[in-house]
Amino acid sequence: MQEQEPWVSVDEVARHLGIAKDTVYRWIESKSLPAHRVGRLWKFKISQVDAWIEAGGAAEPDDKEIE
């Protein structure tokens, strides 16, 4: 049986990405960071957050990829 990925908190996502908690909340609102509301708390799957980052979800509109 495969173990399910745990849900993590805003604190854990901020630590994982090396950013402030305020940035996590801002990205939920303005950039569609994949998050799920559980009562008053936001919960995340690290694999979804990583995929969102890799797809450019956190990029600024004027960021250019370096090739």
N, CA, C and O atoms as a Tinker XYZ file with bonds, in Angstrom:
   268  protein
     1  N      0.839000   -1.182000    0.000000    73     2
     2  CA     0.000000    0.000000    0.000000    64     1     3
     3  C      0.888000    1.252000    0.000000    63     2     4     5
     4  O      1.836000    1.350000    0.779000    81     3
     5  N      0.574000    2.189000   -0.868000    73     3     6
     6  CA     1.360000    3.412000   -0.993000    64     5     7
     7  C      0.933000    4.419000    0.070000    63     6     8     9
     8  O     -0.258000    4.643000    0.288000    81     7
     9  N      1.919000    5.021000    0.726000    73     7    10
    10  CA     1.621000    6.015000    1.757000    64     9    11
    11  C      1.198000    7.319000    1.109000    63    10    12    13
    12  O      1.830000    7.786000    0.161000    81    11
    13  N      0.115000    7.912000    1.629000    73    11    14
    14  CA    -0.367000    9.177000    1.084000    64    13    15
    15  C      0.507000   10.322000    1.546000    63    14    16    17
    16  O      1.034000   10.315000    2.659000    81    15
    17  N      0.653000   11.312000    0.673000    73    15    18
    18  CA     1.390000   12.517000    1.017000    64    17    19
    19  C      0.600000   13.299000    2.061000    63    18    20    21
    20  O     -0.606000   13.489000    1.908000    81    19
    21  N      1.265000   13.752000    3.118000    73    19    22
    22  CA     0.539000   14.489000    4.160000    64    21    23
    23  C      0.194000   15.913000    3.718000    63    22    24    25
    24  O      0.866000   16.492000    2.865000    81    23
    25  N     -0.852000   16.457000    4.307000    73    23    26
    26  CA    -1.175000   17.872000    4.136000    64    25    27
    27  C     -0.257000   18.660000    5.047000    63    26    28    29
    28  O      0.022000   18.235000    6.168000    81    27
    29  N      0.218000   19.807000    4.575000    73    27    30
    30  CA     1.115000   20.633000    5.391000    64    29    31
    31  C      0.539000   22.030000    5.554000    63    30    32    33
    32  O     -0.377000   22.429000    4.834000    81    31
    33  N      1.093000   22.769000    6.513000    73    31    34
    34  CA     0.595000   24.093000    6.878000    64    33    35
    35  C      1.305000   25.200000    6.103000    63    34    36    37
    36  O      2.269000   24.954000    5.377000    81    35
    37  N      0.808000   26.417000    6.275000    73    35    38
    38  CA     1.443000   27.602000    5.689000    64    37    39
    39  C      2.890000   27.704000    6.171000    63    38    40    41
    40  O      3.791000   27.995000    5.384000    81    39
    41  N      3.111000   27.463000    7.476000    73    39    42
    42  CA     4.470000   27.515000    8.029000    64    41    43
    43  C      5.404000   26.559000    7.289000    63    42    44    45
    44  O      6.522000   26.928000    6.928000    81    43
    45  N      4.941000   25.338000    7.068000    73    43    46
    46  CA     5.779000   24.329000    6.413000    64    45    47
    47  C      6.043000   24.681000    4.952000    63    46    48    49
    48  O      7.149000   24.459000    4.460000    81    47
    49  N      5.050000   25.225000    4.249000    73    47    50
    50  CA     5.251000   25.632000    2.856000    64    49    51
    51  C      6.241000   26.789000    2.789000    63    50    52    53
    52  O      7.128000   26.798000    1.936000    81    51
    53  N      6.094000   27.766000    3.683000    73    51    54
    54  CA     7.013000   28.905000    3.707000    64    53    55
    55  C      8.440000   28.430000    3.967000    63    54    56    57
    56  O      9.375000   28.888000    3.310000    81    55
    57  N      8.611000   27.522000    4.910000    73    55    58
    58  CA     9.937000   26.975000    5.216000    64    57    59
    59  C     10.488000   26.200000    4.025000    63    58    60    61
    60  O     11.662000   26.341000    3.684000    81    59
    61  N      9.651000   25.382000    3.391000    73    59    62
    62  CA    10.053000   24.567000    2.240000    64    61    63
    63  C     10.558000   25.449000    1.093000    63    62    64    65
    64  O     11.542000   25.121000    0.432000    81    63
    65  N      9.867000   26.578000    0.867000    73    63    66
    66  CA    10.225000   27.456000   -0.246000    64    65    67
    67  C     11.221000   28.546000    0.152000    63    66    68    69
    68  O     11.768000   29.231000   -0.713000    81    67
    69  N     11.458000   28.707000    1.450000    73    67    70
    70  CA    12.370000   29.742000    1.908000    64    69    71
    71  C     11.807000   31.142000    1.726000    63    70    72    73
    72  O     12.533000   32.072000    1.377000    81    71
    73  N     10.503000   31.286000    1.966000    73    71    74
    74  CA     9.831000   32.580000    1.810000    64    73    75
    75  C      9.048000   32.897000    3.086000    63    74    76    77
    76  O      8.904000   32.048000    3.966000    81    75
    77  N      8.549000   34.123000    3.171000    73    75    78
    78  CA     7.750000   34.542000    4.321000    64    77    79
    79  C      6.327000   33.981000    4.222000    63    78    80    81
    80  O      5.815000   33.737000    3.129000    81    79
    81  N      5.702000   33.782000    5.386000    73    79    82
    82  CA     4.306000   33.325000    5.406000    64    81    83
    83  C      3.403000   34.319000    4.677000    63    82    84    85
    84  O      2.457000   33.913000    4.001000    81    83
    85  N      3.683000   35.612000    4.807000    73    83    86
    86  CA     2.882000   36.623000    4.102000    64    85    87
    87  C      2.901000   36.403000    2.605000    63    86    88    89
    88  O      1.893000   36.615000    1.931000    81    87
    89  N      4.042000   35.978000    2.078000    73    87    90
    90  CA     4.153000   35.703000    0.641000    64    89    91
    91  C      3.275000   34.522000    0.259000    63    90    92    93
    92  O      2.639000   34.547000   -0.795000    81    91
    93  N      3.226000   33.493000    1.089000    73    91    94
    94  CA     2.361000   32.332000    0.825000    64    93    95
    95  C      0.913000   32.794000    0.711000    63    94    96    97
    96  O      0.217000   32.437000   -0.240000    81    95
    97  N      0.456000   33.596000    1.687000    73    95    98
    98  CA    -0.931000   34.093000    1.647000    64    97    99
    99  C     -1.175000   34.959000    0.409000    63    98   100   101
   100  O     -2.232000   34.867000   -0.216000    81    99
   101  N     -0.208000   35.790000    0.060000    73    99   102
   102  CA    -0.353000   36.658000   -1.121000    64   101   103
   103  C     -0.446000   35.814000   -2.392000    63   102   104   105
   104  O     -1.245000   36.118000   -3.277000    81   103
   105  N      0.368000   34.754000   -2.490000    73   103   106
   106  CA     0.327000   33.893000   -3.671000    64   105   107
   107  C     -0.985000   33.117000   -3.765000    63   106   108   109
   108  O     -1.460000   32.853000   -4.869000    81   107
   109  N     -1.575000   32.750000   -2.638000    73   107   110
   110  CA    -2.888000   32.086000   -2.665000    64   109   111
   111  C     -3.899000   33.031000   -3.312000    63   110   112   113
   112  O     -4.672000   32.631000   -4.182000    81   111
   113  N     -3.880000   34.301000   -2.870000    73   111   114
   114  CA    -4.842000   35.299000   -3.367000    64   113   115
   115  C     -4.587000   35.711000   -4.813000    63   114   116   117
   116  O     -5.508000   35.723000   -5.629000    81   115
   117  N     -3.334000   36.049000   -5.131000    73   115   118
   118  CA    -3.070000   36.700000   -6.413000    64   117   119
   119  C     -2.502000   35.796000   -7.499000    63   118   120   121
   120  O     -2.571000   36.143000   -8.678000    81   119
   121  N     -1.948000   34.656000   -7.135000    73   119   122
   122  CA    -1.282000   33.830000   -8.135000    64   121   123
   123  C     -1.806000   32.390000   -8.179000    63   122   124   125
   124  O     -1.238000   31.544000   -8.870000    81   123
   125  N     -2.871000   32.114000   -7.452000    73   123   126
   126  CA    -3.498000   30.789000   -7.471000    64   125   127
   127  C     -2.574000   29.667000   -7.002000    63   126   128   129
   128  O     -2.571000   28.578000   -7.575000    81   127
   129  N     -1.791000   29.940000   -5.957000    73   127   130
   130  CA    -1.002000   28.877000   -5.335000    64   129   131
   131  C     -1.969000   27.768000   -4.926000    63   130   132   133
   132  O     -2.968000   28.047000   -4.263000    81   131
   133  N     -1.699000   26.514000   -5.305000    73   131   134
   134  CA    -2.644000   25.436000   -4.974000    64   133   135
   135  C     -2.737000   25.219000   -3.463000    63   134   136   137
   136  O     -1.783000   24.770000   -2.828000    81   135
   137  N     -3.890000   25.541000   -2.905000    73   135   138
   138  CA    -4.134000   25.418000   -1.469000    64   137   139
   139  C     -5.589000   25.034000   -1.248000    63   138   140   141
   140  O     -6.453000   25.303000   -2.083000    81   139
   141  N     -5.840000   24.412000   -0.126000    73   139   142
   142  CA    -7.195000   23.967000    0.216000    64   141   143
   143  C     -7.540000   24.481000    1.602000    63   142   144   145
   144  O     -6.750000   24.357000    2.538000    81   143
   145  N     -8.720000   25.056000    1.723000    73   143   146
   146  CA    -9.167000   25.595000    3.007000    64   145   147
   147  C     -9.766000   24.466000    3.833000    63   146   148   149
   148  O    -10.650000   23.750000    3.363000    81   147
   149  N     -9.291000   24.309000    5.049000    73   147   150
   150  CA    -9.831000   23.323000    5.988000    64   149   151
   151  C    -10.202000   24.110000    7.236000    63   150   152   153
   152  O     -9.354000   24.406000    8.077000    81   151
   153  N    -11.486000   24.443000    7.339000    73   151   154
   154  CA   -11.913000   25.326000    8.423000    64   153   155
   155  C    -11.280000   26.695000    8.228000    63   154   156   157
   156  O    -11.464000   27.328000    7.189000    81   155
   157  N    -10.535000   27.151000    9.226000    73   155   158
   158  CA    -9.858000   28.455000    9.130000    64   157   159
   159  C     -8.439000   28.333000    8.596000    63   158   160   161
   160  O     -7.766000   29.344000    8.393000    81   159
   161  N     -7.974000   27.109000    8.367000    73   159   162
   162  CA    -6.585000   26.876000    7.988000    64   161   163
   163  C     -6.430000   26.602000    6.498000    63   162   164   165
   164  O     -7.336000   26.065000    5.862000    81   163
   165  N     -5.289000   26.971000    5.950000    73   163   166
   166  CA    -4.914000   26.593000    4.592000    64   165   167
   167  C     -4.010000   25.379000    4.685000    63   166   168   169
   168  O     -3.105000   25.334000    5.519000    81   167
   169  N     -4.254000   24.388000    3.826000    73   167   170
   170  CA    -3.426000   23.177000    3.787000    64   169   171
   171  C     -2.941000   22.964000    2.356000    63   170   172   173
   172  O     -3.591000   23.366000    1.392000    81   171
   173  N     -1.789000   22.326000    2.248000    73   171   174
   174  CA    -1.109000   22.170000    0.960000    64   173   175
   175  C     -0.532000   20.775000    0.837000    63   174   176   177
   176  O     -0.268000   20.105000    1.835000    81   175
   177  N     -0.340000   20.344000   -0.411000    73   175   178
   178  CA     0.456000   19.165000   -0.734000    64   177   179
   179  C      1.743000   19.705000   -1.342000    63   178   180   181
   180  O      1.705000   20.430000   -2.336000    81   179
   181  N      2.873000   19.358000   -0.755000    73   179   182
   182  CA     4.157000   19.873000   -1.236000    64   181   183
   183  C      4.362000   19.547000   -2.713000    63   182   184   185
   184  O      4.921000   20.365000   -3.443000    81   183
   185  N      3.930000   18.387000   -3.167000    73   183   186
   186  CA     4.109000   18.014000   -4.578000    64   185   187
   187  C      3.348000   18.976000   -5.501000    63   186   188   189
   188  O      3.831000   19.306000   -6.584000    81   187
   189  N      2.152000   19.429000   -5.072000    73   187   190
   190  CA     1.384000   20.379000   -5.881000    64   189   191
   191  C      2.050000   21.745000   -5.888000    63   190   192   193
   192  O      2.093000   22.415000   -6.920000    81   191
   193  N      2.569000   22.157000   -4.737000    73   191   194
   194  CA     3.265000   23.442000   -4.640000    64   193   195
   195  C      4.515000   23.421000   -5.523000    63   194   196   197
   196  O      4.771000   24.372000   -6.262000    81   195
   197  N      5.291000   22.338000   -5.446000    73   195   198
   198  CA     6.503000   22.218000   -6.263000    64   197   199
   199  C      6.170000   22.253000   -7.750000    63   198   200   201
   200  O      6.862000   22.916000   -8.523000    81   199
   201  N      5.117000   21.545000   -8.158000    73   199   202
   202  CA     4.714000   21.538000   -9.569000    64   201   203
   203  C      4.297000   22.932000  -10.018000    63   202   204   205
   204  O      4.615000   23.341000  -11.135000    81   203
   205  N      3.589000   23.669000   -9.162000    73   203   206
   206  CA     3.158000   25.032000   -9.468000    64   205   207
   207  C      4.363000   25.950000   -9.649000    63   206   208   209
   208  O      4.402000   26.758000  -10.576000    81   207
   209  N      5.353000   25.821000   -8.753000    73   207   210
   210  CA     6.586000   26.611000   -8.855000    64   209   211
   211  C      7.309000   26.284000  -10.162000    63   210   212   213
   212  O      7.709000   27.188000  -10.896000    81   211
   213  N      7.474000   24.999000  -10.450000    73   211   214
   214  CA     8.197000   24.567000  -11.650000    64   213   215
   215  C      7.499000   25.010000  -12.930000    63   214   216   217
   216  O      8.153000   25.219000  -13.952000    81   215
   217  N      6.173000   25.156000  -12.881000    73   215   218
   218  CA     5.408000   25.595000  -14.047000    64   217   219
   219  C      5.424000   27.122000  -14.197000    63   218   220   221
   220  O      4.825000   27.663000  -15.126000    81   219
   221  N      6.113000   27.813000  -13.280000    73   219   222
   222  CA     6.218000   29.264000  -13.380000    64   221   223
   223  C      5.150000   30.021000  -12.633000    63   222   224   225
   224  O      4.974000   31.218000  -12.862000    81   223
   225  N      4.430000   29.363000  -11.747000    73   223   226
   226  CA     3.338000   30.013000  -11.028000    64   225   227
   227  C      3.763000   31.190000  -10.177000    63   226   228   229
   228  O      2.985000   32.122000   -9.974000    81   227
   229  N      4.994000   31.161000   -9.674000    73   227   230
   230  CA     5.465000   32.231000   -8.797000    64   229   231
   231  C      6.202000   33.321000   -9.564000    63   230   232   233
   232  O      6.627000   34.315000   -8.975000    81   231
   233  N      6.355000   33.144000  -10.866000    73   231   234
   234  CA     7.110000   34.116000  -11.662000    64   233   235
   235  C      6.378000   35.448000  -11.723000    63   234   236   237
   236  O      5.148000   35.498000  -11.755000    81   235
   237  N      7.147000   36.516000  -11.739000    73   235   238
   238  CA     6.571000   37.843000  -11.944000    64   237   239
   239  C      6.268000   38.002000  -13.429000    63   238   240   241
   240  O      6.929000   37.373000  -14.256000    81   239
   241  N      5.280000   38.830000  -13.790000    73   239   242
   242  CA     4.892000   38.975000  -15.200000    64   241   243
   243  C      6.055000   39.367000  -16.120000    63   242   244   245
   244  O      6.076000   38.982000  -17.289000    81   243
   245  N      7.021000   40.132000  -15.595000    73   243   246
   246  CA     8.129000   40.555000  -16.450000    64   245   247
   247  C      9.372000   39.682000  -16.300000    63   246   248   249
   248  O     10.417000   39.993000  -16.872000    81   247
   249  N      9.268000   38.571000  -15.522000    73   247   250
   250  CA    10.400000   37.652000  -15.427000    64   249   251
   251  C     10.609000   36.964000  -16.761000    63   250   252   253
   252  O      9.651000   36.584000  -17.434000    81   251
   253  N     11.855000   36.809000  -17.132000    73   251   254
   254  CA    12.179000   36.103000  -18.377000    64   253   255
   255  C     13.017000   34.879000  -18.023000    63   254   256   257
   256  O     13.891000   34.933000  -17.158000    81   255
   257  N     12.736000   33.795000  -18.698000    73   255   258
   258  CA    13.512000   32.569000  -18.504000    64   257   259
   259  C     14.899000   32.781000  -19.080000    63   258   260   261
   260  O     15.044000   33.336000  -20.169000    81   259
   261  N     15.903000   32.351000  -18.369000    73   259   262
   262  CA    17.273000   32.408000  -18.878000    64   261   263
   263  C     17.549000   31.093000  -19.590000    63   262   264   265
   264  O     17.414000   30.012000  -19.016000    81   263
   265  N     17.933000   31.211000  -20.835000    73   263   266
   266  CA    18.161000   29.998000  -21.618000    64   265   267
   267  C     19.630000   29.769000  -21.835000    63   266   268
   268  O     20.014000   28.791000  -22.476000    81   267
